Amino acid sequence: MLYKEARLAPTFHEVVLEIANLPLEQVPTRKMLAGLLVGWKNNFFAADLDYLEEVAKQAVNTPGPILECGSGLTTILVGLLAGRRGVEVYSLEHIPKWYTHVSDMLQRYCISGVNIYLSPLHDFGGFSWYQPPLASLPNDFRLVICDGPPTNQTPGGRYGLLPVLGQHLATNALILLDDADREGEIEVLRQWTTEAKMSVVQRELSSGSFALVTYLSRVNQFEVNQ
């Protein structure tokens, strides 16, 4: 289906330039997004088309700043749509090779407003998550793109977002949690909703599921070993 939607699409380079030249706050078409996915050539980790479309919709509207858990094609897209509006993007990546690749792509296409950090996974006691550069991060993230770290390789999966960076989320921040129908992410949502006030909207799709999680307020004070 993805390749059908991307049929006759321009090259990755041409699609990036096309999106970069869209009017501010205009969402790319599905054909553009499908072209990005096909051109990215990393289908195992690349975001699903429906999830990528939701990321694009939020990126053109959020007042920012934006936190991204795991870098990749969404880093490029959010930089193209939010970075050029002056909305700062902060991306955490734990794989050195992938960090270098995404950084090179940002530089190649002169995508501004994206701060990507090499953030190794750290044992916080009971779960592992990125070791973020806390002093360099804002305290009012309005949008979080949560597509990492890999659940099957990380104790606790994506749970660490709230205990580690909950204090850096603005009230009513929106978290886009990918793969929300998987066992690990279902458990993460269960834990989050017992430790914070949240509104969760599930988007069930033929290709999978993602959740739009609105962070309302803290219930418990998290204490983690930094």
C-alpha positions in Angstrom: 0.0 0.0 0.0 2.8 2.4 0.9 4.5 1.8 -2.4 1.2 2.2 -4.2 0.7 5.6 -2.6 4.3 6.6 -3.4 4.1 5.5 -7.0 5.5 8.1 -9.4 6.7 10.1 -6.4 9.8 12.2 -6.8 13.1 11.2 -5.2 13.8 11.7 -1.5 15.9 14.8 -2.3 13.1 16.3 -4.4 10.4 15.6 -1.7 12.5 17.2 1.0 12.9 20.3 -1.1 9.1 20.3 -1.9 8.2 20.1 1.8 10.8 22.8 2.6 9.1 25.1 0.2 5.5 24.6 1.4 3.8 27.6 2.9 4.2 27.7 6.7 1.7 25.6 8.6 0.7 23.6 5.5 0.7 19.8 6.1 2.5 17.7 3.4 0.3 15.4 1.4 0.3 11.7 2.0 2.0 11.2 -1.3 4.9 13.5 -0.1 5.1 11.5 3.2 5.0 8.2 1.4 7.8 9.4 -0.8 9.8 10.3 2.2 9.2 6.8 3.7 10.2 5.0 0.5 13.3 7.2 0.0 14.4 6.9 3.6 15.0 3.1 3.0 14.8 2.1 6.6 11.4 0.4 6.7 12.1 -1.6 9.8 12.4 1.5 12.0 10.7 4.2 9.9 7.5 5.5 11.2 4.3 4.2 9.7 2.6 6.5 7.2 -0.4 7.3 9.4 1.8 8.0 12.4 4.1 10.2 10.2 1.0 12.1 9.0 -0.1 12.8 12.6 3.5 13.9 13.4 3.3 16.3 10.4 -0.1 17.7 11.5 1.2 18.4 15.0 4.5 19.8 13.9 2.9 22.5 11.7 0.7 23.7 14.6 2.6 23.3 17.9 4.1 26.4 19.4 6.9 24.1 20.6 9.4 23.3 21.8 9.4 19.6 20.7 11.1 16.6 22.2 11.8 13.5 20.1 12.7 10.2 21.7 14.6 8.4 19.0 15.8 10.1 15.9 15.1 9.2 12.3 12.8 10.3 9.5 10.6 12.1 11.9 13.6 14.3 12.9 13.9 15.4 9.3 10.2 16.0 8.9 9.8 17.9 12.2 12.8 20.0 11.3 11.3 20.9 7.9 7.9 21.8 9.4 8.6 23.2 12.9 12.3 24.2 12.8 11.8 26.7 10.0 9.0 28.3 12.0 11.5 29.0 14.8 10.2 26.1 17.0 13.2 24.3 18.5 13.4 20.5 18.3 15.4 18.4 20.7 16.1 14.8 19.6 17.6 12.0 21.8 19.5 9.2 20.1 21.4 6.3 21.7 23.0 4.6 18.7 26.2 6.5 17.6 26.0 5.4 14.0 22.4 6.4 13.6 23.1 9.7 15.5 25.8 10.5 12.9 23.6 9.5 9.9 20.7 11.7 11.0 23.1 14.6 11.9 24.6 14.3 8.4 21.2 14.4 6.8 20.2 17.5 8.7 23.4 19.2 7.6 23.0 18.0 4.0 19.6 19.6 3.7 20.4 22.7 5.8 17.5 21.9 8.2 17.6 24.3 11.1 16.2 24.3 14.6 17.0 20.7 15.4 19.3 19.8 18.3 20.2 16.1 18.2 22.0 14.6 21.2 23.9 11.3 21.5 22.2 10.0 24.7 23.3 6.5 25.8 20.7 4.3 27.5 21.2 4.5 31.3 20.0 2.2 34.1 17.8 4.3 36.4 17.0 1.4 38.7 14.0 -0.6 37.6 14.1 0.8 34.0 16.5 2.0 31.4 16.1 5.2 29.3 18.1 7.9 27.6 20.6 9.8 29.6 19.4 13.3 28.5 21.5 16.6 28.7 19.1 18.1 31.2 20.9 21.4 31.5 20.4 21.9 27.7 16.7 21.1 27.6 13.8 23.5 28.0 11.3 23.1 30.8 8.2 23.5 28.6 8.0 20.8 25.9 4.6 21.1 24.2 5.0 18.1 21.8 6.7 14.8 22.4 7.3 12.3 19.6 7.8 9.1 21.4 9.1 6.3 19.1 12.0 5.1 21.2 14.0 3.6 22.7 13.3 0.1 21.3 10.9 -1.7 23.6 12.3 -5.2 23.0 15.8 -4.1 23.8 15.2 -1.8 26.7 14.1 -2.7 30.3 10.9 -0.6 30.8 10.7 0.3 27.2 9.4 3.9 26.7 8.3 4.3 30.3 11.3 6.5 31.3 9.9 9.6 29.5 7.8 10.7 32.5 10.1 9.8 35.4 13.2 11.3 33.7 11.7 14.3 31.8 8.2 14.8 33.3 9.4 18.0 34.9 10.3 19.3 31.4 6.8 18.8 30.0 4.3 21.7 29.9 0.8 21.3 31.2 -1.3 19.9 28.3 1.7 18.7 26.4 0.9 16.2 23.7 2.7 12.9 23.6 2.5 10.9 20.3 3.2 7.3 21.4 3.8 5.0 18.5 3.0 1.2 18.5 0.4 1.8 21.2 -1.2 -1.6 20.6 2.0 -3.6 21.6 2.2 -5.2 25.0 5.1 -3.1 26.1 3.4 0.2 25.2 0.2 -0.9 26.7 2.0 -1.4 30.0 3.8 2.0 29.6 0.4 3.7 29.2 -0.9 1.8 32.3 2.0 3.0 34.4 1.9 6.6 33.1 -1.8 6.9 33.8 -1.3 5.8 37.4 1.5 8.3 38.0 0.1 11.4 36.2 -3.2 12.8 35.0 -3.5 12.0 31.4 -6.1 11.9 28.6 -5.5 9.1 26.1 -7.0 8.8 22.7 -6.1 5.6 20.8 -5.9 5.6 17.0 -6.5 2.0 15.7 -5.3 1.5 12.2 -5.0 -1.5 9.9 -1.2 -1.1 10.1 -1.0 -0.7 13.8 -1.9 1.8 16.5 -0.6 5.0 18.1 -1.9 7.0 21.0 -2.3 10.8 21.5 -1.6 11.3 25.2 -2.3 14.7 26.7 -0.3 15.3 29.8 -2.5 17.2 32.3 -0.6 17.2 35.6 1.6 15.2 37.9 0.1 12.9 40.4 3.2 11.4 42.0 6.7 13.0 42.3 9.1 10.8 40.4 12.5 10.2 41.9 15.1 8.7 39.7 18.8 8.1 40.1 20.4 10.5 37.6 
